[in-house]
Amino acid sequence: MDKGKLIELVEKSPELVGKHDREGWLSLFSSSAVVEDPVGAGMNRKGEDSLGRFYDMFIGPNKIKFTVHQDIIMGNEMVREVSIHTTLSNGAITEVHCYLIYRVVEESSELKIESLRAHWDLGRNSIILMRNNGFKGIVASIAQFGAMIKILRLKRVIEYLGVMYKGIQKKGIKAVNAFTVAVNAKDEATFTRLFDAGATIEFPAGNKIPAGDFFKGASKDLSLEVSGLRSGGWYTSCVFDAKAGGVNHHGVAFFQFNPKTKKIASARFFWND
């Protein structure tokens, strides 16, 4: 896949958001596209027009600007670490730091976004909105809830807000920190206990191996640091710095957890070559 065209497609998303070009923004997505924003809050599907309602609720009424901290391209996926600055209709301001992962496909000879998943903590950012904006933040939260009922409908609102109390949450952050300690200590026993049966690791993304084989190869001389950890749904994501074989890698990692066992089902590490 042409990296230049992939980057051009992804960069159009915040550009058209800023211009409030609803139809232009929707046209970036494939006919079967899904947007999960935040991860764990349910799917917005283009084919069902829930993606259009997502735009009408969270994009259309607001002023939104993106600050990009890093872009990573691996295969047909692009990861962006961003801060999203949003001014709500009543003037309340919120900033969300998140990790976006775009998956791009070809449809009718054009590149289209097949999926967009935004990893951020809705509960934490809702509290920050009210704390930083005072009464204006409270009013904005109440107004948003009313608008969500009208635009998204009650069933979808319940699903959306459920992300604040469902999912891996703090246990995911604890597990990723334990993963990092085990890797650096070469503690294979502790490492193994963190993973679900059949779990996989991609180090880097696209190079999938059984988690049990990680200590046979990539981890032998690996030192790892993680920061910016956040959980949403059954994922915990973070920025990482890794050094292996004298080579440094800086990027973003995504850990998916099994809802039944609460153990890591997959770990994917993205960095630029």
C-alpha positions as protocol buffer text, in pm:
chain_id: "A"
residue {
  index: 1
  type: MET
  ca { x: 0 y: 0 z: 0 }
}
residue {
  index: 2
  type: ASP
  ca { x: 127 y: 346 z: -94 }
}
residue {
  index: 3
  type: LYS
  ca { x: 234 y: 513 z: 232 }
}
residue {
  index: 4
  type: GLY
  ca { x: 197 y: 860 z: 89 }
}
residue {
  index: 5
  type: LYS
  ca { x: -163 y: 801 z: -12 }
}
residue {
  index: 6
  type: LEU
  ca { x: -239 y: 636 z: 324 }
}
residue {
  index: 7
  type: ILE
  ca { x: -102 y: 940 z: 510 }
}
residue {
  index: 8
  type: GLU
  ca { x: -295 y: 1177 z: 281 }
}
residue {
  index: 9
  type: LEU
  ca { x: -620 y: 991 z: 351 }
}
residue {
  index: 10
  type: VAL
  ca { x: -574 y: 987 z: 728 }
}
residue {
  index: 11
  type: GLU
  ca { x: -471 y: 1352 z: 742 }
}
residue {
  index: 12
  type: LYS
  ca { x: -793 y: 1451 z: 563 }
}
residue {
  index: 13
  type: SER
  ca { x: -995 y: 1336 z: 863 }
}
residue {
  index: 14
  type: PRO
  ca { x: -894 y: 1614 z: 1107 }
}
residue {
  index: 15
  type: GLU
  ca { x: -885 y: 1861 z: 815 }
}
residue {
  index: 16
  type: LEU
  ca { x: -1249 y: 1795 z: 724 }
}
residue {
  index: 17
  type: VAL
  ca { x: -1348 y: 1785 z: 1093 }
}
residue {
  index: 18
  type: GLY
  ca { x: -1204 y: 2134 z: 1129 }
}
residue {
  index: 19
  type: LYS
  ca { x: -1397 y: 2253 z: 823 }
}
residue {
  index: 20
  type: HIS
  ca { x: -1722 y: 2093 z: 948 }
}
residue {
  index: 21
  type: ASP
  ca { x: -1753 y: 1911 z: 617 }
}
residue {
  index: 22
  type: ARG
  ca { x: -1989 y: 1630 z: 717 }
}
residue {
  index: 23
  type: GLU
  ca { x: -2027 y: 1466 z: 377 }
}
residue {
  index: 24
  type: GLY
  ca { x: -1659 y: 1500 z: 298 }
}
residue {
  index: 25
  type: TRP
  ca { x: -1563 y: 1338 z: 629 }
}
residue {
  index: 26
  type: LEU
  ca { x: -1807 y: 1050 z: 585 }
}
residue {
  index: 27
  type: SER
  ca { x: -1676 y: 991 z: 231 }
}
residue {
  index: 28
  type: LEU
  ca { x: -1334 y: 902 z: 374 }
}
residue {
  index: 29
  type: PHE
  ca { x: -1477 y: 578 z: 513 }
}
residue {
  index: 30
  type: SER
  ca { x: -1550 y: 251 z: 337 }
}
residue {
  index: 31
  type: SER
  ca { x: -1908 y: 130 z: 297 }
}
residue {
  index: 32
  type: SER
  ca { x: -1861 y: -114 z: 588 }
}
residue {
  index: 33
  type: ALA
  ca { x: -1649 y: 114 z: 809 }
}
residue {
  index: 34
  type: VAL
  ca { x: -1671 y: 123 z: 1189 }
}
residue {
  index: 35
  type: VAL
  ca { x: -1557 y: 394 z: 1428 }
}
residue {
  index: 36
  type: GLU
  ca { x: -1510 y: 313 z: 1796 }
}
residue {
  index: 37
  type: ASP
  ca { x: -1451 y: 637 z: 1986 }
}
residue {
  index: 38
  type: PRO
  ca { x: -1366 y: 576 z: 2261 }
}
residue {
  index: 39
  type: VAL
  ca { x: -1279 y: 207 z: 2244 }
}
residue {
  index: 40
  type: GLY
  ca { x: -1526 y: 13 z: 2456 }
}
residue {
  index: 41
  type: ALA
  ca { x: -1815 y: 257 z: 2396 }
}
residue {
  index: 42
  type: GLY
  ca { x: -1970 y: 64 z: 2108 }
}
residue {
  index: 43
  type: MET
  ca { x: -1940 y: 74 z: 1730 }
}
residue {
  index: 44
  type: ASN
  ca { x: -2054 y: 352 z: 1499 }
}
residue {
  index: 45
  type: ARG
  ca { x: -2120 y: 186 z: 1163 }
}
residue {
  index: 46
  type: LYS
  ca { x: -2138 y: 373 z: 835 }
}
residue {
  index: 47
  type: GLY
  ca { x: -2378 y: 122 z: 683 }
}
residue {
  index: 48
  type: GLU
  ca { x: -2632 y: 181 z: 960 }
}
residue {
  index: 49
  type: ASP
  ca { x: -2583 y: 561 z: 955 }
}
residue {
  index: 50
  type: SER
  ca { x: -2476 y: 553 z: 1319 }
}
residue {
  index: 51
  type: LEU
  ca { x: -2151 y: 705 z: 1194 }
}
residue {
  index: 52
  type: GLY
  ca { x: -2349 y: 1002 z: 1063 }
}
residue {
  index: 53
  type: ARG
  ca { x: -2518 y: 1041 z: 1400 }
}
residue {
  index: 54
  type: PHE
  ca { x: -2176 y: 1019 z: 1569 }
}
residue {
  index: 55
  type: TYR
  ca { x: -2067 y: 1315 z: 1355 }
}
residue {
  index: 56
  type: ASP
  ca { x: -2384 y: 1510 z: 1437 }
}
residue {
  index: 57
  type: MET
  ca { x: -2333 y: 1453 z: 1810 }
}
residue {
  index: 58
  type: PHE
  ca { x: -1962 y: 1489 z: 1871 }
}
residue {
  index: 59
  type: ILE
  ca { x: -1815 y: 1676 z: 1572 }
}
residue {
  index: 60
  type: GLY
  ca { x: -2073 y: 1902 z: 1409 }
}
residue {
  index: 61
  type: PRO
  ca { x: -2159 y: 2133 z: 1706 }
}
residue {
  index: 62
  type: ASN
  ca { x: -1801 y: 2170 z: 1827 }
}
residue {
  index: 63
  type: LYS
  ca { x: -1473 y: 2336 z: 1732 }
}
residue {
  index: 64
  type: ILE
  ca { x: -1205 y: 2067 z: 1715 }
}
residue {
  index: 65
  type: LYS
  ca { x: -830 y: 2095 z: 1663 }
}
residue {
  index: 66
  type: PHE
  ca { x: -569 y: 1817 z: 1657 }
}
residue {
  index: 67
  type: THR
  ca { x: -211 y: 1829 z: 1780 }
}
residue {
  index: 68
  type: VAL
  ca { x: -18 y: 1531 z: 1643 }
}
residue {
  index: 69
  type: HIS
  ca { x: 265 y: 1398 z: 1860 }
}
residue {
  index: 70
  type: GLN
  ca { x: 369 y: 1106 z: 1642 }
}
residue {
  index: 71
  type: ASP
  ca { x: 252 y: 908 z: 1338 }
}
residue {
  index: 72
  type: ILE
  ca { x: 340 y: 544 z: 1279 }
}
residue {
  index: 73
  type: ILE
  ca { x: 267 y: 344 z: 965 }
}
residue {
  index: 74
  type: MET
  ca { x: 289 y: -33 z: 951 }
}
residue {
  index: 75
  type: GLY
  ca { x: 129 y: -214 z: 658 }
}
residue {
  index: 76
  type: ASN
  ca { x: -225 y: -84 z: 605 }
}
residue {
  index: 77
  type: GLU
  ca { x: -251 y: 62 z: 956 }
}
residue {
  index: 78
  type: MET
  ca { x: -159 y: 405 z: 1084 }
}
residue {
  index: 79
  type: VAL
  ca { x: -131 y: 495 z: 1451 }
}
residue {
  index: 80
  type: ARG
  ca { x: -148 y: 857 z: 1565 }
}
residue {
  index: 81
  type: GLU
  ca { x: -70 y: 984 z: 1912 }
}
residue {
  index: 82
  type: VAL
  ca { x: -269 y: 1305 z: 1936 }
}
residue {
  index: 83
  type: SER
  ca { x: -416 y: 1565 z: 2166 }
}
residue {
  index: 84
  type: ILE
  ca { x: -766 y: 1666 z: 2059 }
}
residue {
  index: 85
  type: HIS
  ca { x: -871 y: 2015 z: 2168 }
}
residue {
  index: 86
  type: THR
  ca { x: -1249 y: 2062 z: 2170 }
}
residue {
  index: 87
  type: THR
  ca { x: -1449 y: 2378 z: 2237 }
}
residue {
  index: 88
  type: LEU
  ca { x: -1808 y: 2278 z: 2310 }
}
residue {
  index: 89
  type: SER
  ca { x: -2108 y: 2483 z: 2201 }
}
residue {
  index: 90
  type: ASN
  ca { x: -2130 y: 2671 z: 2534 }
}
residue {
  index: 91
  type: GLY
  ca { x: -1759 y: 2756 z: 2536 }
}
residue {
  index: 92
  type: ALA
  ca { x: -1639 y: 2482 z: 2771 }
}
residue {
  index: 93
  type: ILE
  ca { x: -1301 y: 2348 z: 2663 }
}
residue {
  index: 94
  type: THR
  ca { x: -1169 y: 1995 z: 2690 }
}
residue {
  index: 95
  type: GLU
  ca { x: -848 y: 1827 z: 2578 }
}
residue {
  index: 96
  type: VAL
  ca { x: -820 y: 1454 z: 2521 }
}
residue {
  index: 97
  type: HIS
  ca { x: -486 y: 1281 z: 2478 }
}
residue {
  index: 98
  type: CYS
  ca { x: -540 y: 959 z: 2288 }
}
residue {
  index: 99
  type: TYR
  ca { x: -402 y: 694 z: 2058 }
}
residue {
  index: 100
  type: LEU
  ca { x: -582 y: 654 z: 1725 }
}
residue {
  index: 101
  type: ILE
  ca { x: -543 y: 349 z: 1505 }
}
residue {
  index: 102
  type: TYR
  ca { x: -667 y: 362 z: 1147 }
}
residue {
  index: 103
  type: ARG
  ca { x: -702 y: 58 z: 923 }
}
residue {
  index: 104
  type: VAL
  ca { x: -717 y: 138 z: 552 }
}
residue {
  index: 105
  type: VAL
  ca { x: -848 y: -75 z: 264 }
}
residue {
  index: 106
  type: GLU
  ca { x: -898 y: -33 z: -109 }
}
residue {
  index: 107
  type: GLU
  ca { x: -1257 y: 4 z: -224 }
}
residue {
  index: 108
  type: SER
  ca { x: -1353 y: 81 z: -585 }
}
residue {
  index: 109
  type: SER
  ca { x: -989 y: 159 z: -664 }
}
residue {
  index: 110
  type: GLU
  ca { x: -969 y: 419 z: -383 }
}
residue {
  index: 111
  type: LEU
  ca { x: -820 y: 403 z: -37 }
}
residue {
  index: 112
  type: LYS
  ca { x: -1082 y: 423 z: 236 }
}
residue {
  index: 113
  type: ILE
  ca { x: -1076 y: 403 z: 615 }
}
residue {
  index: 114
  type: GLU
  ca { x: -1216 y: 65 z: 718 }
}
residue {
  index: 115
  type: SER
  ca { x: -1187 y: 122 z: 1092 }
}
residue {
  index: 116
  type: LEU
  ca { x: -1089 y: 395 z: 1334 }
}
residue {
  index: 117
  type: ARG
  ca { x: -1043 y: 318 z: 1701 }
}
residue {
  index: 118
  type: ALA
  ca { x: -967 y: 590 z: 1954 }
}
residue {
  index: 119
  type: HIS
  ca { x: -807 y: 483 z: 2280 }
}
residue {
  index: 120
  type: TRP
  ca { x: -882 y: 729 z: 2563 }
}
residue {
  index: 121
  type: ASP
  ca { x: -1045 y: 732 z: 2906 }
}
residue {
  index: 122
  type: LEU
  ca { x: -1400 y: 875 z: 2889 }
}
residue {
  index: 123
  type: GLY
  ca { x: -1458 y: 867 z: 3266 }
}
residue {
  index: 124
  type: ARG
  ca { x: -1137 y: 1051 z: 3349 }
}
residue {
  index: 125
  type: ASN
  ca { x: -1190 y: 1314 z: 3080 }
}
residue {
  index: 126
  type: SER
  ca { x: -1551 y: 1375 z: 3188 }
}
residue {
  index: 127
  type: ILE
  ca { x: -1428 y: 1459 z: 3537 }
}
residue {
  index: 128
  type: ILE
  ca { x: -1155 y: 1686 z: 3399 }
}
residue {
  index: 129
  type: LEU
  ca { x: -1412 y: 1869 z: 3182 }
}
residue {
  index: 130
  type: MET
  ca { x: -1617 y: 1963 z: 3489 }
}
residue {
  index: 131
  type: ARG
  ca { x: -1318 y: 2034 z: 3712 }
}
residue {
  index: 132
  type: ASN
  ca { x: -1141 y: 2262 z: 3464 }
}
residue {
  index: 133
  type: ASN
  ca { x: -1452 y: 2448 z: 3344 }
}
residue {
  index: 134
  type: GLY
  ca { x: -1650 y: 2474 z: 3667 }
}
residue {
  index: 135
  type: PHE
  ca { x: -2021 y: 2551 z: 3628 }
}
residue {
  index: 136
  type: LYS
  ca { x: -1977 y: 2584 z: 3249 }
}
residue {
  index: 137
  type: GLY
  ca { x: -1842 y: 2229 z: 3240 }
}
residue {
  index: 138
  type: ILE
  ca { x: -2139 y: 2095 z: 3438 }
}
residue {
  index: 139
  type: VAL
  ca { x: -2382 y: 2273 z: 3205 }
}
residue {
  index: 140
  type: ALA
  ca { x: -2197 y: 2134 z: 2902 }
}
residue {
  index: 141
  type: SER
  ca { x: -2215 y: 1779 z: 3042 }
}
residue {
  index: 142
  type: ILE
  ca { x: -2589 y: 1805 z: 3105 }
}
residue {
  index: 143
  type: ALA
  ca { x: -2650 y: 1953 z: 2760 }
}
residue {
  index: 144
  type: GLN
  ca { x: -2444 y: 1679 z: 2597 }
}
residue {
  index: 145
  type: PHE
  ca { x: -2640 y: 1409 z: 2773 }
}
residue {
  index: 146
  type: GLY
  ca { x: -2969 y: 1556 z: 2648 }
}
residue {
  index: 147
  type: ALA
  ca { x: -2834 y: 1583 z: 2295 }
}
residue {
  index: 148
  type: MET
  ca { x: -2708 y: 1226 z: 2307 }
}
residue {
  index: 149
  type: ILE
  ca { x: -3055 y: 1099 z: 2397 }
}
residue {
  index: 150
  type: LYS
  ca { x: -3204 y: 1291 z: 2104 }
}
residue {
  index: 151
  type: ILE
  ca { x: -2941 y: 1212 z: 1840 }
}
residue {
  index: 152
  type: LEU
  ca { x: -2800 y: 872 z: 1940 }
}
residue {
  index: 153
  type: ARG
  ca { x: -3112 y: 734 z: 2114 }
}
residue {
  index: 154
  type: LEU
  ca { x: -3130 y: 582 z: 2461 }
}
residue {
  index: 155
  type: LYS
  ca { x: -3000 y: 232 z: 2385 }
}
residue {
  index: 156
  type: ARG
  ca { x: -2687 y: 371 z: 2220 }
}
residue {
  index: 157
  type: VAL
  ca { x: -2633 y: 621 z: 2503 }
}
residue {
  index: 158
  type: ILE
  ca { x: -2643 y: 343 z: 2763 }
}
residue {
  index: 159
  type: GLU
  ca { x: -2388 y: 147 z: 2560 }
}
residue {
  index: 160
  type: TYR
  ca { x: -2168 y: 456 z: 2519 }
}
residue {
  index: 161
  type: LEU
  ca { x: -2163 y: 553 z: 2885 }
}
residue {
  index: 162
  type: GLY
  ca { x: -2109 y: 192 z: 2992 }
}
residue {
  index: 163
  type: VAL
  ca { x: -1740 y: 227 z: 2902 }
}
residue {
  index: 164
  type: MET
  ca { x: -1693 y: 429 z: 3222 }
}
residue {
  index: 165
  type: TYR
  ca { x: -1752 y: 126 z: 3444 }
}
residue {
  index: 166
  type: LYS
  ca { x: -1702 y: -176 z: 3216 }
}
residue {
  index: 167
  type: GLY
  ca { x: -1377 y: -320 z: 3084 }
}
residue {
  index: 168
  type: ILE
  ca { x: -1030 y: -387 z: 3216 }
}
residue {
  index: 169
  type: GLN
  ca { x: -975 y: -35 z: 3364 }
}
residue {
  index: 170
  type: LYS
  ca { x: -701 y: -17 z: 3633 }
}
residue {
  index: 171
  type: LYS
  ca { x: -633 y: -391 z: 3615 }
}
residue {
  index: 172
  type: GLY
  ca { x: -512 y: -342 z: 3260 }
}
residue {
  index: 173
  type: ILE
  ca { x: -267 y: -72 z: 3362 }
}
residue {
  index: 174
  type: LYS
  ca { x: -140 y: -294 z: 3643 }
}
residue {
  index: 175
  type: ALA
  ca { x: -95 y: -585 z: 3402 }
}
residue {
  index: 176
  type: VAL
  ca { x: 98 y: -378 z: 3145 }
}
residue {
  index: 177
  type: ASN
  ca { x: 328 y: -248 z: 3418 }
}
residue {
  index: 178
  type: ALA
  ca { x: 380 y: -607 z: 3536 }
}
residue {
  index: 179
  type: PHE
  ca { x: 453 y: -710 z: 3176 }
}
residue {
  index: 180
  type: THR
  ca { x: 721 y: -442 z: 3154 }
}
residue {
  index: 181
  type: VAL
  ca { x: 883 y: -548 z: 3482 }
}
residue {
  index: 182
  type: ALA
  ca { x: 881 y: -914 z: 3376 }
}
residue {
  index: 183
  type: VAL
  ca { x: 1040 y: -835 z: 3038 }
}
residue {
  index: 184
  type: ASN
  ca { x: 1318 y: -628 z: 3194 }
}
residue {
  index: 185
  type: ALA
  ca { x: 1381 y: -886 z: 3468 }
}
residue {
  index: 186
  type: LYS
  ca { x: 1365 y: -1175 z: 3218 }
}
residue {
  index: 187
  type: ASP
  ca { x: 1107 y: -1330 z: 3452 }
}
residue {
  index: 188
  type: GLU
  ca { x: 944 y: -1581 z: 3220 }
}
residue {
  index: 189
  type: ALA
  ca { x: 722 y: -1735 z: 3489 }
}
residue {
  index: 190
  type: THR
  ca { x: 557 y: -1404 z: 3580 }
}
residue {
  index: 191
  type: PHE
  ca { x: 538 y: -1309 z: 3212 }
}
residue {
  index: 192
  type: THR
  ca { x: 354 y: -1632 z: 3127 }
}
residue {
  index: 193
  type: ARG
  ca { x: 97 y: -1583 z: 3405 }
}
residue {
  index: 194
  type: LEU
  ca { x: -9 y: -1250 z: 3255 }
}
residue {
  index: 195
  type: PHE
  ca { x: -121 y: -1404 z: 2925 }
}
residue {
  index: 196
  type: ASP
  ca { x: -430 y: -1590 z: 2820 }
}
residue {
  index: 197
  type: ALA
  ca { x: -405 y: -1930 z: 2653 }
}
residue {
  index: 198
  type: GLY
  ca { x: -338 y: -1878 z: 2282 }
}
residue {
  index: 199
  type: ALA
  ca { x: -228 y: -1517 z: 2332 }
}
residue {
  index: 200
  type: THR
  ca { x: -11 y: -1351 z: 2069 }
}
residue {
  index: 201
  type: ILE
  ca { x: 248 y: -1074 z: 2056 }
}
residue {
  index: 202
  type: GLU
  ca { x: 333 y: -861 z: 1754 }
}
residue {
  index: 203
  type: PHE
  ca { x: 675 y: -704 z: 1803 }
}
residue {
  index: 204
  type: PRO
  ca { x: 652 y: -522 z: 1567 }
}
residue {
  index: 205
  type: ALA
  ca { x: 288 y: -514 z: 1451 }
}
residue {
  index: 206
  type: GLY
  ca { x: 238 y: -752 z: 1161 }
}
residue {
  index: 207
  type: ASN
  ca { x: 489 y: -1005 z: 1296 }
}
residue {
  index: 208
  type: LYS
  ca { x: 260 y: -1223 z: 1508 }
}
residue {
  index: 209
  type: ILE
  ca { x: 404 y: -1493 z: 1732 }
}
residue {
  index: 210
  type: PRO
  ca { x: 265 y: -1698 z: 2023 }
}
residue {
  index: 211
  type: ALA
  ca { x: 324 y: -1508 z: 2349 }
}
residue {
  index: 212
  type: GLY
  ca { x: 508 y: -1812 z: 2483 }
}
residue {
  index: 213
  type: ASP
  ca { x: 775 y: -1773 z: 2214 }
}
residue {
  index: 214
  type: PHE
  ca { x: 854 y: -1411 z: 2300 }
}
residue {
  index: 215
  type: PHE
  ca { x: 1134 y: -1505 z: 2540 }
}
residue {
  index: 216
  type: LYS
  ca { x: 1296 y: -1723 z: 2274 }
}
residue {
  index: 217
  type: GLY
  ca { x: 1360 y: -1429 z: 2046 }
}
residue {
  index: 218
  type: ALA
  ca { x: 1273 y: -1061 z: 2073 }
}
residue {
  index: 219
  type: SER
  ca { x: 1297 y: -1028 z: 2450 }
}
residue {
  index: 220
  type: LYS
  ca { x: 1647 y: -1171 z: 2499 }
}
residue {
  index: 221
  type: ASP
  ca { x: 1828 y: -836 z: 2525 }
}
residue {
  index: 222
  type: LEU
  ca { x: 1518 y: -615 z: 2535 }
}
residue {
  index: 223
  type: SER
  ca { x: 1480 y: -326 z: 2778 }
}
residue {
  index: 224
  type: LEU
  ca { x: 1139 y: -164 z: 2788 }
}
residue {
  index: 225
  type: GLU
  ca { x: 979 y: 148 z: 2935 }
}
residue {
  index: 226
  type: VAL
  ca { x: 611 y: 245 z: 2914 }
}
residue {
  index: 227
  type: SER
  ca { x: 427 y: 571 z: 2983 }
}
residue {
  index: 228
  type: GLY
  ca { x: 95 y: 739 z: 2916 }
}
residue {
  index: 229
  type: LEU
  ca { x: -103 y: 427 z: 3006 }
}
residue {
  index: 230
  type: ARG
  ca { x: -481 y: 438 z: 2966 }
}
residue {
  index: 231
  type: SER
  ca { x: -756 y: 179 z: 2956 }
}
residue {
  index: 232
  type: GLY
  ca { x: -1075 y: 176 z: 2753 }
}
residue {
  index: 233
  type: GLY
  ca { x: -1302 y: -122 z: 2714 }
}
residue {
  index: 234
  type: TRP
  ca { x: -1088 y: -436 z: 2711 }
}
residue {
  index: 235
  type: TYR
  ca { x: -775 y: -256 z: 2594 }
}
residue {
  index: 236
  type: THR
  ca { x: -487 y: -80 z: 2766 }
}
residue {
  index: 237
  type: SER
  ca { x: -262 y: 133 z: 2549 }
}
residue {
  index: 238
  type: CYS
  ca { x: 61 y: 324 z: 2608 }
}
residue {
  index: 239
  type: VAL
  ca { x: 368 y: 488 z: 2463 }
}
residue {
  index: 240
  type: PHE
  ca { x: 679 y: 277 z: 2487 }
}
residue {
  index: 241
  type: ASP
  ca { x: 1055 y: 304 z: 2446 }
}
residue {
  index: 242
  type: ALA
  ca { x: 1237 y: -19 z: 2371 }
}
residue {
  index: 243
  type: LYS
  ca { x: 1600 y: -104 z: 2312 }
}
residue {
  index: 244
  type: ALA
  ca { x: 1706 y: -434 z: 2160 }
}
residue {
  index: 245
  type: GLY
  ca { x: 2022 y: -530 z: 1975 }
}
residue {
  index: 246
  type: GLY
  ca { x: 2154 y: -178 z: 2014 }
}
residue {
  index: 247
  type: VAL
  ca { x: 1852 y: -35 z: 1828 }
}
residue {
  index: 248
  type: ASN
  ca { x: 1603 y: 204 z: 1992 }
}
residue {
  index: 249
  type: HIS
  ca { x: 1232 y: 199 z: 1913 }
}
residue {
  index: 250
  type: HIS
  ca { x: 975 y: 458 z: 2019 }
}
residue {
  index: 251
  type: GLY
  ca { x: 608 y: 399 z: 1953 }
}
residue {
  index: 252
  type: VAL
  ca { x: 264 y: 299 z: 2075 }
}
residue {
  index: 253
  type: ALA
  ca { x: 148 y: -39 z: 2207 }
}
residue {
  index: 254
  type: PHE
  ca { x: -200 y: -187 z: 2242 }
}
residue {
  index: 255
  type: PHE
  ca { x: -281 y: -466 z: 2487 }
}
residue {
  index: 256
  type: GLN
  ca { x: -612 y: -648 z: 2444 }
}
residue {
  index: 257
  type: PHE
  ca { x: -757 y: -844 z: 2736 }
}
residue {
  index: 258
  type: ASN
  ca { x: -985 y: -1147 z: 2747 }
}
residue {
  index: 259
  type: PRO
  ca { x: -1307 y: -1032 z: 2923 }
}
residue {
  index: 260
  type: LYS
  ca { x: -1348 y: -1373 z: 3091 }
}
residue {
  index: 261
  type: THR
  ca { x: -996 y: -1437 z: 3223 }
}
residue {
  index: 262
  type: LYS
  ca { x: -884 y: -1069 z: 3249 }
}
residue {
  index: 263
  type: LYS
  ca { x: -551 y: -1179 z: 3102 }
}
residue {
  index: 264
  type: ILE
  ca { x: -367 y: -1038 z: 2801 }
}
residue {
  index: 265
  type: ALA
  ca { x: -500 y: -1186 z: 2477 }
}
residue {
  index: 266
  type: SER
  ca { x: -277 y: -988 z: 2241 }
}
residue {
  index: 267
  type: ALA
  ca { x: -7 y: -723 z: 2250 }
}
residue {
  index: 268
  type: ARG
  ca { x: 78 y: -515 z: 1943 }
}
residue {
  index: 269
  type: PHE
  ca { x: 376 y: -279 z: 1924 }
}
residue {
  index: 270
  type: PHE
  ca { x: 388 y: -10 z: 1655 }
}
residue {
  index: 271
  type: TRP
  ca { x: 698 y: 187 z: 1562 }
}
residue {
  index: 272
  type: ASN
  ca { x: 844 y: 343 z: 1249 }
}
residue {
  index: 273
  type: ASP
  ca { x: 1130 y: 162 z: 1080 }
}
